[in-house]
Structures are given as C-alpha cells and as structure tokens.
Amino acid sequence: MRDALLDIGEVVAHTGLAPSALRFYEQRGLIASSGRNGLRRTYEAAVLERLALIACAREAGFGIAEIARFLGAGPGDEDLRAGMAAKADELDVLIARLTRMRAGLRHAVACDHEPLVACPEFKQMLAAKEPEQA
C-alpha cells in the first residue's frame, strides 16, 4: 500500500518542518519512520496528525521530554495526569495574560493618550489580577 506512505520531502512540505527536525523527533521517539524509499525516509500519513499535536504542545511550552512522556502515556499514569493539570493551570494564566494584552492593544488602536501606554484604561487592562490556579 505504497500510496499511504509519505516520503520525508512530502512531510516537510505539509508541515513546514525541516528534515533535521523530523530526524530529531524520530531520534527522541516522538515519531517513527515506516522505512525508506531509496535513501529517503518514509512515514505513514498519520504522522501529520502526530506532528500537529507536537507543534501545538511545543507552542504551549511543553518540552520534548514532556511531549514524549505524554505521547506514550496511558490512562493510569497519575503522575502524568497531575503534570497535565498543572500545565493546564499555567496555560490558563498565560491565556488570561494574552487576552488582557490583546484587549489593551485593541484599546490603544483608538486611544489618543500621549504616550499610549500612559492611558489609565490601558494600564488597568494590563494590571488586572491573574486568575487563581486550581
């Protein structure tokens, strides 16, 4: 079933990742190649979904070791679940901070204070209290 395989160049084209990143992820056990077509690595098409998950986790601040552990975890891994809950709390704080910053920037677009960052409304948005972590 050759049609279901993507060579490394196709994976690069779909994901925007460098071939070296794919090889690095493979070395770390995050993805696996399904073999070779000549000198080029090949991957099952499902690797694209896995790489999207890895990219999302990286953007959320997960390290490679954390991602590897998450990808291999089962439902009984209580330590991992606790770590995931803590990371979700961290993301809540970050999302709240970014949301305030976005609101402040949107306000600044229409604000006529000189300088813009001296606007009391802008300052209030950015100084809002962080949400309590669970």
Secondary structure, DSSP 8 states (H G I E B T S, - for coil): -GGGEEEHHHHHHHH---HHHHHHHHHTTS----EEETTEEEEETTHHHHHHHHHHHHHTT--HHHHHHHHH--TT-HHHHHHHHHHHHHHHHHHHHHHHHHHHHHHHHH---SSGGG-HHHHHHHH-------
